[in-house]
Amino acid sequence: MSNTTAAGPHFEVAPSIRVSRAEERRVIIGSAVGTVFEWYDFYIFATLAPFFAGLFFPKGNDTAALLSAFAAYAVGFLVRPFGAIVFGRVGDLVGRKYTFLVTILVMGFGTFLTGVMPTFSAIGWASPIILVLLRLLQGLALGGEYGGAATYVAEHAPANGRGLATSWIQTTATVGLFVALFVIWAIRAMMAPGEFAAWGWRIPFLLSVVLLLISLYIRLRLNESPVFARMKSEGRASKAPLTESFLHYPNNKYVLLALLGATAGQGVVWYTGQFYALFFLTIALHLDYKSAYFLVGAALLAGTPFFLFFGWLSDRIGRLKIILAGCLIAALTFIPLFGALTRAINPDLAAFQANTKITVAADACNFHVFVGPWSKFTDCDRAKDQLTKAGLNFTSLPAEADKPVVVTIGDTRIEGADAAKIKAALEAAGYKDKPDPAKIDWGMAFLWLFIMLIYVTMVYGPMAAYLVELFPAKIRYTSMSFPYHIGNGWFGGMLPLLATAMVAYHGNIYYGLWYPIVVALISFVIGLLFLRETRNVDIHA
């Protein structure tokens, strides 16, 4: 219900609790700015993961080093649900505002230290160990940030505008990625490659201190959520949010259903449309980083307003149907979209893949995911590594008698994992290791990336409002944070690592897409059958 006073229009959040439009705007801006900062911190590492492969991990096998970098990147996602448990409990016991002040400080600390840490050449295996520990800190902080920001904004918003208000929080992950891309692109453009490799890569991490101070200043001026403040004053706050969230029925049922029927599908669609698309451009299609950043950044800018559009639309037609439609459409079109992206960016590679048969006959091939000192790489692994780096499809065959590895490229046979011979055979067959700038169809490449961004906005735009409305106020922070960070952090965050490993093992640059396709379809089916719409529920109970 709205009222107008000398201070302007107000909305009743609960009996005796009224929030002005000006206060609502401050809440959205304060929450969103801080969350952008946290995503920026989290994603500068991810954006530079291919670069870190040469800095923090041993050289020798490029795909193995890349998998190591992606594994360190994935660690931050794996720990996010534990951050959701720790900070979610604090948020439900102590308050929303206090908790996401702590999370932003932890994130800033982890990011700054990443910018000053030594590389593998200086301290050996201690370097990736320290890197993983700092990623753990970042993951814990992000696990507590999102649920706090989404809950805080939703509890200030009018009932008929909750989807739009919380969709501003949903833009922050994409905006944080865009800021990370822009900062890294700008720094690399101003420096010689050698300088950036030597020390310039540290600058994006060190700049986070400035963003941290701005975010802290804004957030310190905010008030506690009125819903939480009233609930606390009336003695209705939970004394055991973990127990009530995960051991009491039916809340534990909705935690599980929110994970399998919504956030898992949302997570894989999000990371496919943004991160995996970026890595696919630079790693599989060999597009230079400046062009890849520009294309993805342009798609991010063009797509970001649609987070708000789908948040607004969810206030009118419901949240769940938009989320599930995004999962289904994405699952049905990912492989055609990435195929079209290949033809737009590197038509010579697409033609070479279609016209040149490549096989690898071997018997000692391994599926590597988490790579470390324990990993053993065979000749088969090394041969597949070289073909995978080249962005090529190949067929795996049983080993020939007394020949550990035989690579066939067209009519040329290479026995053993001889990198020079494989490279020479590829060049003789007409392979080119870089796309021809004159043949790149920039408009179509942008279109395919933009379409994938629309899928992201469909599944993500209404998600915060949906999760907030699914759970009661006294355990909301804990209950919504955990399934979100399992779905987004585990199912989504593991995508670059698992998809890269699947491609390297199977021999098809599109094979890794089956992971997000299957997860998105599972979420669509479970969400359709078991989840309910939440648009009109009372979030104050």
Helices and strands as residue ranges (DSSP letters): E 2-5, E 8-14, E 17-20, H 21-47, H 49-52, H 62-78, H 80-93, H 96-116, H 120-123, H 126-154, G 159-161, H 162-190, H 193-198, G 200-202, H 203-206, H 208-220, H 226-233, H 241-246, H 251-258, I 259-263, H 264-271, I 272-276, H 277-279, I 280-284, H 289-303, H 305-317, H 320-345, H 347-355, E 358-362, H 379-389, E 395-397, E 405-409, E 412-415, H 419-428, G 437-439, H 442-460, H 463-470, G 473-475, H 476-485, I 486-492, H 495-506, G 511-513, H 514-530
